[in-house]
Amino acid sequence: MLGKYHILITLLLVSPFIKFLNLNLSLLLLVLGLIVGSLLPDTVDANDSYLLNLKSKKPLKKFIFFILRFSGKLTRFILRPFSLVLKLFFWKLNISHRGLWHSLLGILIISLSWFILTLIFSVYFRNSILFFSFGIFLGCFLHLLQDSFTVAGIKWLYPLNFKIKGKIKTISKFDENYKKVKFLEKNSTIFYYFLLTTILILLKTNTFNEIIIGSLISLIIAGLIFKVKFTYFLPNNYN
């Protein structure tokens, strides 16, 4: 799925819950972590990551994009060598796109790395900075959830070949083949679906439990609309 939709859908999915939190530094760090986390799996295993290519000439955007790019580059700096070490011991391990770093194991490693970093800094900048590392994990998790709607799908339990996939095709509207993509195969379609359902949840729910139920119903319906299916192949290697 395209980077900008990962950010937008992630923020939509968590927005109904934010009203239970106070507007303070912790919340801002949580949202920042969500934005970074929603892009990190692609940042680690893809060279054309949306996060690493954010640019703007406007001062405020330029500063924000600098922070986001720095977070992405720092993650790559830490985990790329780790990937190569793993590859030495498990040579069949897939560390390319939609491999290890697009699995539960992968995002746990990413989140643990950021938890250790933020734990060190929290000594100096209060414990609220740990909200950033939690946002990282939640953003990464929602990234996998969204990629589960795509044609390529996600191997959540990698290296087991258990895959969840749907109908969404990762293609930009600037691509020459975009006009051939059907309505239910577009990134924008699933974004507008979650935009509509999030508005309904915000309007029709009042309690935390109601929001959880509404969100689950929204995901189940999305799974039916975008024809999400589960496949499993007996693994004869790590790819």
C-alpha positions in Angstrom: 0.0 0.0 0.0 1.2 3.5 -0.8 2.9 5.4 2.1 0.5 8.3 2.4 -2.4 5.9 2.7 -0.6 4.0 5.5 -0.4 7.2 7.5 -4.0 8.3 6.8 -5.6 5.0 7.5 -3.5 4.5 10.7 -4.6 7.8 12.0 -8.2 7.1 11.1 -8.2 3.7 12.9 -6.9 5.1 16.1 -8.7 8.5 16.1 -11.9 7.2 17.9 -9.8 6.2 20.9 -7.8 9.4 21.1 -10.8 11.2 22.7 -10.1 9.2 25.9 -6.6 10.7 26.2 -5.6 14.2 27.4 -3.9 16.6 24.9 -0.4 16.7 26.2 3.2 15.8 25.3 2.5 12.0 25.7 -0.3 12.2 23.2 1.8 14.1 20.7 4.6 11.6 21.0 2.1 8.8 20.6 0.8 10.3 17.4 4.3 10.9 16.1 5.2 7.3 16.9 2.1 6.1 15.0 3.0 8.1 11.9 6.6 6.8 12.0 5.6 3.2 12.8 3.0 3.2 10.0 5.9 3.5 7.6 8.8 1.7 9.3 8.3 -1.8 7.9 8.7 -0.4 4.3 11.6 1.8 5.5 13.6 -1.2 6.7 13.2 -3.5 3.7 12.5 -1.1 0.8 14.9 1.4 -0.7 12.1 3.5 -2.2 10.4 4.0 1.2 7.9 6.9 1.4 9.3 7.9 4.7 12.9 8.4 3.4 11.7 10.6 0.5 9.5 13.1 2.4 10.5 16.7 1.3 9.0 20.1 1.6 10.2 23.8 1.3 7.8 25.1 4.0 9.7 25.6 7.3 7.3 23.7 9.6 6.8 20.7 7.2 10.5 20.7 6.5 11.3 20.3 10.2 8.6 17.6 10.7 9.8 15.7 7.6 13.4 16.0 8.9 12.3 14.3 12.2 10.4 11.6 10.3 13.3 10.9 7.9 15.8 10.8 10.7 13.7 8.2 12.5 13.6 6.1 9.4 17.3 6.4 8.7 18.1 5.6 12.3 16.0 2.5 12.1 17.7 1.3 9.0 21.1 2.1 10.5 20.3 -0.2 13.5 18.5 -3.0 11.7 20.2 -3.3 8.3 23.4 -4.8 9.9 21.2 -7.0 12.1 19.5 -8.2 8.9 22.8 -9.2 7.4 23.9 -11.0 10.6 20.6 -13.0 10.5 21.2 -13.8 6.9 24.6 -15.3 7.7 23.1 -17.8 10.1 19.8 -18.3 8.2 20.8 -17.9 4.6 17.3 -18.7 3.3 15.8 -15.9 5.4 13.9 -13.3 3.3 15.0 -9.8 4.4 13.8 -8.2 1.3 10.4 -6.4 0.9 7.4 -8.3 2.5 9.8 -10.7 4.2 10.9 -10.8 7.8 10.2 -7.1 8.5 6.6 -7.5 7.4 5.8 -10.0 10.1 4.9 -10.1 13.7 8.5 -11.1 14.5 9.9 -8.3 12.4 7.8 -5.5 14.0 8.5 -6.9 17.5 12.2 -6.5 16.7 11.7 -3.0 15.3 9.5 -2.0 18.3 12.0 -3.5 20.8 14.8 -1.5 19.2 12.9 1.7 19.6 11.8 0.8 23.2 15.4 0.4 24.2 16.3 3.8 22.6 13.4 5.6 24.2 14.0 4.0 27.5 17.5 5.5 27.5 16.2 8.9 26.6 13.3 8.7 29.1 15.8 9.1 31.9 16.4 12.6 30.7 13.1 13.5 29.0 10.5 12.1 31.4 8.7 8.8 30.9 6.2 10.3 28.4 8.7 9.6 25.6 7.9 5.9 26.0 4.6 6.7 24.4 6.6 7.2 21.2 7.9 3.6 21.3 4.3 2.3 21.9 3.2 4.4 18.9 5.9 2.8 16.9 4.6 -0.7 17.7 1.0 0.2 17.1 1.8 1.9 13.8 3.8 -1.1 12.6 1.0 -3.4 13.6 -1.5 -1.4 11.7 0.9 -1.3 8.7 0.7 -5.1 8.5 -3.1 -5.0 9.0 -3.4 -2.6 6.0 -1.0 -4.6 3.8 -3.2 -7.7 4.5 -5.8 -6.1 2.2 -3.3 -6.0 -0.7 -2.8 -8.5 -3.5 0.8 -9.4 -2.3 -0.5 -9.9 1.2 1.4 -10.4 4.5 3.0 -13.5 6.1 2.1 -12.6 9.6 3.8 -15.7 11.1 6.9 -15.6 8.9 8.9 -17.8 8.3 5.7 -19.9 8.3 4.0 -19.5 4.9 0.7 -18.4 6.4 -0.5 -15.5 4.3 -3.4 -13.0 4.5 -4.2 -11.1 1.3 -6.9 -9.1 -0.4 -7.7 -7.2 -3.6 -5.9 -3.8 -3.1 -3.2 -3.2 -5.7 -0.2 -1.0 -4.6 -0.2 1.4 -7.6 0.0 5.2 -7.8 -2.6 7.3 -9.8 0.4 8.5 -11.8 1.2 5.0 -13.0 0.2 4.5 -16.7 -1.7 1.3 -15.7 -3.8 3.1 -13.0 -6.8 3.4 -15.3 -6.9 -0.4 -15.6 -7.2 -0.8 -11.9 -10.8 -1.6 -10.7 -12.6 0.5 -8.1 -12.2 -2.1 -5.3 -8.5 -2.5 -6.1 -7.5 1.1 -5.5 -5.7 2.4 -2.4 -8.0 5.4 -2.3 -11.1 3.2 -2.1 -10.1 1.5 1.1 -9.0 4.9 2.5 -12.5 6.3 1.9 -14.1 3.2 3.3 -12.2 3.7 6.6 -12.9 7.4 6.5 -16.6 6.7 6.3 -16.7 4.0 9.0 -14.5 6.1 11.3 -17.0 9.0 11.1 -19.8 6.6 11.8 -17.9 5.2 14.8 -17.2 8.7 16.2 -20.9 9.7 15.8 -22.6 6.5 17.0 -20.3 5.3 19.9 -19.7 6.8 23.3 -17.8 4.2 25.4 -14.5 2.5 24.9 -16.1 -0.9 24.4 -18.5 0.4 21.8 -15.6 1.8 19.8 -13.8 -1.6 20.0 -16.9 -3.4 18.8 -17.5 -0.8 16.0 -13.9 -1.0 14.9 -14.0 -4.8 14.7 -17.2 -4.8 12.7 -15.7 -2.2 10.4 -12.6 -4.5 9.8 -14.8 -7.6 9.3 -16.9 -5.8 6.7 -13.7 -4.5 5.0 -12.4 -8.0 4.8 -15.6 -9.1 3.0 -15.7 -6.1 0.6 -12.0 -6.4 -0.3 -12.1 -10.2 -0.4 -9.4 -10.9 2.2 -8.5 -14.6 2.4 -6.2 -16.8 4.3 -3.7 -19.1 2.6 -1.2 -21.6 3.9 1.6 -23.4 2.2 3.7 -26.1 3.8 7.1 -24.3 4.2 10.0 -26.1 2.6 12.3 -23.1 3.0 12.3 -19.6 4.6 11.0 -17.7 1.5 
